[in-house]
Amino acid sequence: MTINVLEDPKNPYEAFKKALVLHITAPTIEDSNEALYLAESFSENLTEEEILKAKNEVDIYPVSYTHLRAHETLRYLVCRLLL
């Protein structure tokens, strides 16, 4: 799944959802951050209700272990290693 950033989305709601999915499934932290930036820019054209609805729809997707590790901080790493 990709998003063409050179053209305006025909449906900002669907573009926002795609960007959220890309954020969740991104293989690297850089890709994840880029997708989150896109999601924020698409959300400017949406109401609060649409944003919440899209987030609830996207929440059904599982998050990979790699994605979780990409967001891991030193504090959480130490806690995980101590368990």
N, C-alpha and C positions, 0 to 999 in steps of 0.2 A: 504494500500500500504506500503510495507516495502522494504528495501534495505539490502541485505546480504553483510556486510562489510568484511567478511572473504574471499571472492573470487573476483577476478578481473571481472569487468563488461564486457560482450561480446560486448556491444555497449555503449561506453562512452557518446555518445550524449543522448541516451535514459536514461541512469543512471543519467546524469546531470539534465535532465528534471524532472525525478522522485524526485530527491533530492530537486529541487526547489519547486515542489508541496508539498512535505512533510514539507518544511520550511514554506510555506504559510498556510498550514492546521494544523500545529502542535498545540496540545492543551495546551502546556506549553512553556514557554520561553526557558527552557532547551532543549526540543525536537526541537524547532525551531532553536536554535543555533547549535545543533548537525547536523541537516539536512543541514544548511548553510555551515558548515565545510565540509560535504561530497560533496556538490555541488562544493565548491572551489577545492577540491582535484580531482574531476572528470573533472573539467574545464581545468586542466593542460594538458590534452590530446586533447583539442579542439582548433580550430582556433577562432579568434575574430568573424568572420562571423558566425560560428556555435553557439557560445555563445549568440550572439545577436539574432539569429534566434530562439534558444530555449527559451530565455527570452520573446520574443514576443509571442511565442506560449503559454507559461505558463501564461502570463498576462491576458488571458481570464477567468481565474478561479476567482470566487468571494472570497473575504477575509471575514472571520467571524468576528463578533464583538469581540469575545474572543481573536482572534489573534491581532486585533487592540489594545485592552486593554493591551495585554501582552507587547506591544512595547511602551506603553504610558509612558511618562516621567512626573515628578512632575510638570514641567512647563505647559505641555499640560493639565494635570489633573486640575490644578488651572484654566486655561483658559476655559476648558469645564464646570467646576462648576460655573464660573462666568456668562456663557451665560444663 
